[in-house]
Amino acid sequence: MTRRDADISSDAEQGDSDEVLPGADLAPLKLKRDEERRLSAGHLWVYSNEIDTAATPLGGFGAGQPVAIRSAKDKFMGYGYVNPHSLIAARILSRDVRHSPSKSLIVHRLNVALALRERCYSRPFYRLAYGEADGLPGLVVDRYDDVFVVQLGTAGMEVLREEVLAALLQVFKPRGVLFKNDSAAREAEGLPSYIEVAAGTVPDEVLVEEAGLSFAAPLAGGQKTGWFYDQAANREQFLRYASGAARILDVCGYLGAWGIRAAAGRGAHVTMVDSSAAACEHATANAARNNVPFEALRGDAFDVLTGLAEARERFDLVIIDPPAFIKRRKDLPKGIAAYRRLTQLAVQCTGRDALLVSCSCSHHLPAEELDAALQRGARHASRQAQVISVGGQAPDHPVHPAIPETRYLKALLARITPD
């Protein structure tokens, strides 16, 4: 038995057939007839219209309450938690009848997640837990060596907050754990926002190592969990083609990771655009830390790019990595228009034979729409575009093949040339 298996098995071993199984006291959540098929195929979500509310009224459950999910024929489908106020009314944590929601289950999940990250990364800087894809729906954990930043995105994970913390302390013995629970997902779950140090000491900022460079990332005061690990693989994949770029434009640059990585060690100059004064300050400091010539322009990306295009400023490499323009399906038309407009402006700022990195973290944006935005932007400027590399999220953001929502990041590298 491995250490990872022992953590869970020691607490929840199945004895003889007369033994009461863990989770036997959990309230059942009954599905309608034939609604178990998607769960049997591997999905982890139960929608409110799939529940037999005559047998198990949703109003009888508390938000985040652990439950035993059962089919219409009373077949055990898994242990999970329920939120009667959400369209996604329940999420599965375990399909093993012996292992109900507990600290031991979370310890096991974290150890399994850790094994993947240790296979992919030589240093402890990565997303340790990525929700459903790591069997921990509603939980995100980013690791900065011995400091951990945690987001509890659902009512069920909020109920398990102390178990999550205890599991992290047991597996990693961290210097500090920060709960950064200020995401929009919590509002949809009916949860309040809060940021607090849950254990140990957490510095205002940490140093992140990437490709031999060092970046300071603010934690409590930063965006999301402080650093965007999901783009690390794309930076590694794309920027090897940018060795000849002397002028680099990094749009929506946040802490400057894209531009600084592209310019480091070559004397290339980076111009970064971001609407946040704090981001501009942190990025400028990161550039100085890595000896990169750097200028930060604070302002709305559309306005700043318009000004640069009108001033006929031209760059050898342009990176556009905006926040999600499409957070809900109904935002799709407006979001597509925004991606098209931003790409069009970016193309207008490219030099005669330049590279353009275009990214979208909007799950609802089809990959072909990112291609279409590139093509429309190039033709509007009477230019030709060649896509030479395509990327997605880094391996510490694995995709659950039954849950398309876990695949969200799209990125492409294009060459922009005269018509």
C-alpha positions in Angstrom: 0.0 0.0 0.0 1.3 3.4 -0.9 1.4 6.4 1.5 -1.3 8.1 -0.6 -3.6 5.1 -0.2 -2.8 4.6 3.5 -4.0 8.1 4.5 -7.6 7.3 3.4 -7.7 3.6 4.0 -6.5 3.8 7.6 -9.5 6.0 8.4 -12.2 4.3 6.3 -11.5 0.6 5.8 -14.4 -1.6 5.0 -14.9 -4.4 7.5 -17.3 -7.3 7.2 -20.7 -6.9 5.7 -22.4 -6.1 9.0 -20.2 -3.0 9.6 -21.9 0.4 9.2 -20.2 2.1 6.3 -18.9 5.7 6.5 -21.6 8.1 5.3 -24.5 5.8 6.2 -25.9 8.7 8.2 -25.9 11.1 5.3 -29.2 12.2 3.9 -30.1 10.7 0.5 -30.5 12.9 -2.6 -32.7 11.0 -5.0 -32.4 11.4 -8.8 -35.3 11.2 -11.3 -35.6 8.2 -13.5 -32.8 7.8 -16.0 -31.0 10.9 -14.7 -28.0 8.9 -13.5 -26.6 8.2 -17.0 -24.4 11.3 -17.1 -23.0 10.6 -13.6 -22.3 7.0 -14.6 -20.3 8.3 -17.6 -18.1 10.2 -15.2 -19.6 13.7 -14.7 -19.6 15.1 -11.2 -22.5 17.5 -11.3 -26.2 17.1 -10.6 -28.5 19.8 -11.9 -31.6 20.8 -10.0 -34.0 19.6 -12.6 -32.5 16.1 -12.4 -33.5 15.7 -8.7 -36.6 13.8 -7.6 -37.9 16.7 -5.4 -41.0 14.7 -4.4 -38.8 12.1 -2.7 -36.1 14.5 -1.6 -37.3 18.1 -1.6 -34.4 20.5 -2.1 -35.8 22.8 0.5 -35.0 20.2 3.1 -31.3 20.6 2.6 -28.9 23.2 3.9 -26.4 24.9 1.6 -23.3 22.7 1.4 -24.8 19.8 3.3 -23.1 16.4 2.6 -25.4 13.9 0.9 -25.5 10.4 -0.5 -26.6 10.6 -4.1 -28.9 7.8 -5.3 -30.6 6.8 -8.5 -34.3 6.4 -8.9 -33.7 2.7 -8.3 -31.8 3.5 -5.1 -28.4 2.7 -6.6 -25.6 4.5 -4.8 -24.0 7.1 -7.2 -21.6 8.8 -4.9 -21.1 11.1 -1.9 -21.2 14.8 -2.5 -22.7 18.0 -1.3 -25.8 19.9 -2.2 -26.8 23.5 -2.6 -30.5 24.0 -3.0 -30.0 27.6 -4.2 -27.8 26.7 -7.2 -28.5 25.4 -10.7 -25.7 22.9 -10.1 -27.6 21.4 -7.1 -25.0 18.8 -6.1 -21.4 17.8 -6.9 -19.8 14.4 -6.3 -16.7 14.1 -4.1 -16.5 10.3 -3.9 -17.9 7.3 -5.8 -16.6 4.8 -3.2 -19.3 3.9 -0.6 -16.5 3.5 2.0 -15.2 7.0 1.7 -17.6 9.8 2.6 -16.6 13.5 2.7 -13.9 13.9 5.3 -10.4 15.1 6.0 -9.1 11.7 5.0 -10.7 11.9 1.6 -9.3 15.3 1.0 -5.8 14.1 2.1 -6.0 11.3 -0.4 -7.1 13.7 -3.2 -4.3 16.1 -2.4 -1.7 13.4 -2.5 -3.0 12.1 -5.8 -2.9 15.7 -7.2 0.6 16.2 -5.8 1.9 13.1 -7.6 0.9 14.7 -10.9 2.5 18.0 -10.1 5.7 16.4 -8.9 5.8 14.5 -12.2 5.5 17.8 -14.2 7.4 20.3 -12.2 10.9 20.3 -10.6 10.1 23.2 -8.2 7.0 23.6 -5.9 5.3 26.4 -7.8 2.1 25.3 -9.4 -1.7 24.9 -9.0 -1.9 22.0 -6.6 -5.7 21.4 -6.8 -7.9 22.3 -9.7 -11.5 21.6 -8.7 -13.4 18.9 -10.5 -10.4 17.8 -12.5 -8.7 16.7 -9.3 -11.8 15.2 -7.7 -12.2 18.2 -5.4 -15.1 20.2 -6.9 -15.2 23.8 -5.7 -11.6 23.8 -4.4 -8.6 25.6 -5.9 -5.2 25.6 -4.2 -2.1 27.4 -5.6 1.3 26.5 -4.1 4.1 29.0 -3.7 6.7 26.7 -2.2 5.6 26.6 1.5 2.8 29.1 1.2 -0.6 28.0 -0.1 -3.5 30.1 -1.3 -6.9 28.5 -1.2 -10.2 29.3 -2.9 -13.4 27.7 -1.7 -15.8 28.3 -4.6 -18.9 26.4 -3.4 -21.1 26.1 -0.4 -20.0 22.4 0.0 -16.3 23.3 0.1 -17.1 26.1 2.6 -18.7 23.5 4.9 -15.6 21.4 4.5 -13.3 24.4 5.2 -11.7 23.0 8.4 -11.2 19.6 6.8 -9.5 21.2 3.8 -7.2 23.2 6.1 -6.4 20.1 8.3 -5.6 18.1 5.2 -3.2 20.8 3.9 -1.5 21.0 7.2 -1.1 17.2 7.4 0.3 16.7 3.9 2.5 19.8 3.5 3.1 21.3 6.9 3.1 24.8 5.2 4.5 28.0 6.5 1.2 29.7 5.8 -2.2 29.2 4.3 -4.3 32.0 3.0 -8.0 31.7 2.3 -8.7 34.1 -0.6 -12.4 33.7 -0.9 -13.4 36.7 -3.0 -14.3 35.2 -6.3 -17.6 35.8 -8.2 -18.4 32.1 -8.0 -19.1 32.5 -4.3 -21.7 35.1 -4.9 -23.5 32.7 -7.2 -23.4 30.1 -4.4 -24.8 32.6 -1.9 -21.6 32.9 0.0 -19.9 36.0 1.5 -16.5 37.1 0.4 -13.5 37.1 2.8 -9.7 37.0 2.8 -8.0 35.7 5.9 -4.8 33.9 7.0 -6.0 30.5 8.1 -2.7 29.1 9.4 0.8 30.2 10.0 2.2 33.4 8.5 1.5 34.6 5.0 3.6 37.4 3.4 2.1 40.2 1.4 3.9 38.9 -1.6 5.9 35.8 -2.6 8.6 35.1 -5.2 7.6 32.9 -8.0 10.2 31.1 -10.1 9.6 30.6 -13.8 12.3 29.7 -16.4 15.1 30.9 -14.2 13.4 34.3 -13.6 12.0 35.6 -10.3 8.7 37.4 -10.0 7.1 39.0 -7.0 3.4 38.1 -6.8 1.0 39.8 -4.3 -1.3 37.4 -2.5 -4.1 39.0 -0.5 -3.9 42.1 -2.7 -3.4 40.4 -6.0 -5.7 39.2 -8.7 -7.3 35.7 -8.2 -4.8 33.6 -6.3 -1.8 36.0 -7.0 -0.2 34.4 -10.1 -1.5 32.9 -13.3 0.2 29.5 -13.4 -2.1 28.4 -16.3 -0.1 30.4 -18.9 3.3 29.0 -17.9 3.3 26.3 -20.5 2.2 28.7 -23.3 5.0 31.1 -22.4 7.5 28.2 -22.6 6.0 27.0 -25.9 5.5 30.3 -27.7 8.4 32.5 -26.6 11.1 30.4 -28.0 10.1 31.9 -31.4 10.4 35.4 -30.1 14.2 35.6 -29.8 14.5 38.3 -32.4 11.9 40.6 -30.9 13.4 44.0 -29.9 10.2 45.8 -29.0 7.5 43.9 -27.1 4.0 45.0 -26.2 2.3 43.1 -23.4 -1.4 44.0 -23.1 -3.3 43.3 -19.9 0.1 42.2 -18.6 -0.7 42.1 -14.8 2.7 41.3 -13.3 4.6 41.4 -16.6 5.2 37.6 -16.9 4.8 37.4 -20.7 6.8 40.5 -21.6 9.6 40.0 -19.1 10.1 36.4 -20.1 10.2 37.3 -23.8 12.8 40.0 -23.2 14.9 38.6 -20.4 18.7 38.4 -21.1 18.4 40.1 -24.5 18.1 43.8 -23.8 14.7 43.9 -25.5 12.3 46.6 -24.4 8.9 45.9 -23.0 5.9 48.2 -23.0 3.1 46.8 -20.8 -0.5 47.9 -20.7 -2.8 47.4 -17.6 -5.7 49.2 -16.1 -4.5 48.6 -12.5 -2.0 51.0 -10.9 -0.9 48.2 -8.5 -0.2 45.8 -11.4 1.9 48.4 -13.2 3.9 49.0 -10.1 4.5 45.3 -9.4 5.4 44.6 -13.1 7.8 47.5 -13.1 9.5 46.1 -10.0 9.6 42.6 -11.6 11.2 44.0 -14.7 13.9 45.7 -12.6 14.4 42.4 -10.7 15.2 40.7 -13.9 17.1 43.5 -15.6 14.6 44.1 -18.4 14.1 47.6 -19.9 10.4 48.3 -19.2 7.7 50.9 -19.4 4.2 50.5 -17.9 1.2 52.3 -19.5 -1.8 52.4 -17.2 -5.1 52.6 -18.9 -8.0 50.8 -20.6 -6.5 48.3 -23.1 -8.7 49.5 -26.0 -7.9 53.1 -25.4 -4.2 52.6 -25.0 -4.0 50.4 -28.1 -5.9 52.9 -30.1 -3.5 55.6 -29.1 -0.4 53.5 -30.0 -1.9 52.5 -33.4 -2.7 56.2 -34.2 0.9 57.2 -33.1 2.2 54.5 -35.5 4.0 52.7 -32.7 5.1 49.3 -34.0 6.2 46.2 -32.1 8.0 42.9 -33.0 5.9 40.9 -30.5 2.4 41.8 -29.3 0.7 39.8 -26.5 -2.9 40.2 -25.6 -4.0 38.2 -22.6 -7.2 39.9 -21.4 -9.5 38.9 -18.6 -12.6 36.8 -19.4 -14.9 38.8 -21.6 -17.5 36.0 -21.5 -18.4 34.9 -18.1 -21.8 33.6 -18.9 -23.2 32.1 -22.1 -25.5 35.1 -22.6 -22.4 37.3 -22.8 -21.2 35.5 -25.9 -22.1 38.1 -28.7 -20.7 41.0 -26.7 -17.6 39.1 -25.8 -16.9 38.0 -29.3 -17.1 41.6 -30.4 -14.6 42.6 -27.7 -12.1 39.9 -28.7 -12.4 41.0 -32.3 -11.9 44.6 -31.5 -8.9 44.0 -29.2 -7.3 41.7 -31.8 -7.8 44.2 -34.6 -6.1 46.9 -32.5 -3.3 44.6 -31.6 -2.6 43.7 -35.3 -2.4 47.5 -36.1 0.5 47.7 -33.6 2.5 44.9 -35.1 5.6 45.6 -37.2 6.3 44.5 -40.8 7.1 40.8 -39.8 5.9 40.4 -36.3 4.5 37.9 -33.8 1.1 38.1 -32.1 0.1 36.1 -29.0 -3.7 36.0 -28.6 -5.3 34.4 -25.5 -8.8 33.8 -24.1 -9.6 32.5 -20.6 -13.4 32.5 -21.5 -14.6 28.9 -21.4 -17.7 29.9 -23.5 -15.6 31.3 -26.4 -15.1 28.6 -29.0 -11.5 28.2 -30.2 -12.5 28.9 -33.8 -13.8 32.3 -32.7 -10.3 33.2 -31.5 -9.0 32.2 -34.9 -11.7 34.2 -36.6 -10.9 37.3 -34.5 -7.3 37.0 -35.7 -8.2 36.6 -39.3 -10.6 39.6 -39.2 -8.1 41.7 -37.4 -5.4 40.9 -40.0 -7.6 41.6 -43.0 -8.9 44.8 -41.5 -5.2 46.0 -41.5 -4.6 44.5 -44.9 -2.2 41.9 -43.3 -1.7 38.2 -43.5 -1.8 36.0 -40.4 -0.2 32.6 -40.0 -0.9 30.5 -36.9 2.3 28.8 -36.0 1.5 27.4 -32.5 -1.6 26.7 -30.5 -1.7 26.2 -26.7 -4.0 25.6 -23.8 -3.8 25.5 -20.0 -0.7 24.2 -18.3 -0.6 20.6 -16.9 -1.3 21.7 -13.4 -4.8 22.6 -14.7 -5.8 19.2 -16.0 -9.0 18.7 -18.0 -11.7 16.4 -16.8 -12.8 14.8 -20.1 -16.5 14.5 -19.0 -16.6 18.2 -17.9 -15.9 20.6 -20.8 -16.0 23.5 -18.3 -12.6 22.4 -17.0 -11.0 23.3 -20.4 -11.1 27.1 -20.7 -7.8 28.6 -21.7 -7.1 29.0 -25.4 -4.0 30.6 -26.9 -2.4 31.0 -30.3 0.8 32.4 -31.7 0.6 34.0 -35.1 3.0 35.6 -37.5 1.7 38.8 -39.0 3.1 39.8 -42.4 2.3 42.3 -45.1 -0.5 41.5 -47.5 
